[in-house]
């Protein structure tokens, strides 16, 4: 075996100090938690709770109990029940960035609100993108009432794509139908627990706060064994200390809080030690996801998560650009490379532009290639019938090339990653002869090809019907007579 | 599956021994040699060519297929000659005088041989006179010239002018390529064709013979 290339920003003694500071914050400054039920549970385990002020001071015992019960790895399965993810060690998987409010229309190059038709196209495209292992509820169709906009995305994902789904509920009520849709696919609660189908993103509010919705979503997911990724979002210099270490202390405290809520509700519930921290750009008043310090924060908290024994997640490999331009490619590929080198287990980002606000099918096509290349990089360099090398070089000298050597044919596809057609490697003349296609042109051709090649999900028809019945009932309950065609 | 289809399939799989055996059987069965060539050997290479273009397979598979086709060609070559059935063309190849960069030229040679063309590779730093003498002596229909350097590009023009002087223009066609060369330069110096890589050269030659 070769060396799995790895990147480190933190030494263990610094990680220990950061965790120690975070524990101190949790035990002596405490967090705000707007959920009576969770406060009661924490109180029952010895935390100091002020129900009137929605405030809790943790104890080290409570923290240790939670950290000790969370699993160090878990698996994910597609709608057909096939294993797709093993979140352990340094295994890295990509998933599209989630919950954008806009889409970049690849036909008009206009940024606009997305529709159901866009989400269906997106789900079909995701079915064909080999290097992005799960789909996500990547954007919010604006042609349904916002009351069902969280569950409706999950419904369309389960209907059109076989991959597991990274998602999340926007309200406490939204969880119910989102859980029911998953039960329709798996059949029973036990089957769903045995083969998780989704990951729910649950976001603490910086600084050091859990809303009623987030707390309840964490509790509800734990009750059904649905994996949760905690998305703590400290903003360095604004809602968090400007230093990266200071932001990491805050991130650690917020993430551990979530793990405590989850594990005290149902010990052993799978969790991802995740996040979406960013620096705050004091010139534009924005949260750049393409900033190098943002990426450094992601990689560093991943190290802290791994040190604590958790599989990890990060919003990295996305871009602040507004179109499929050089900035988009640069920021996303830099993030993807760092993320894979760091061994982040669930890497959220592909397709995303404009911070975390705009999904792009064109960019998904490009990012899929970035994902493929970084996954190749992660396999590293290892000897394969290279020692002794003399016979191969004798063959080379004799034949003058190794194009048809057995050694070449045996290892060519393992050693060399062959990128898709969006990556242009033709010489100038060939590129011209083939139409001088720009990156956007090539992305659009690939989108059309993948949509044409789409094969419907093999989820049994009766389950698809059941999903539709449940979603239609949910729509009616929320004032929509019927779902968009 | 008839035997010609089997030949085609085994070419696609790059199995030279099977293609040799199947071609021998086809000859024994008195299948016209033109059919063996067109519906067996060349049909297989066409399938391979399409797959290569779509990036379903890569150079090693193409060259294995070509090797398999050549195994069959060995058997039918004498029959083609005796039956006056035209063979594939002969190409004289080299990098032009002053240029030692021969990786691209070598690849073109490998690809052309693989596609069944007869290649006389003069190596690198080849003078215009040597290109023409060799082509005349060997009865080659094509001269393929390559250069990486802009400084040596004019040598290609010298070759074309010499052919004109010797009244061979049109009889011996010129293919040019290499990093410094472009389609417009090829047109400017009066080359018959510009080929941007090995498979493009094969594609061009297959289209004109």
Interface residues (C-beta under 8 A of the other chain):
Chain A: X400 X401 X403 X404 X408 X409 X412 X418 X421 X427 X428 X429 X430 X432 X433
Chain B: X55 X58 X59 X60 X61 X63 X64 X67 X106 X107 X110 X179 X182 X183 X194 X196 X197 X200
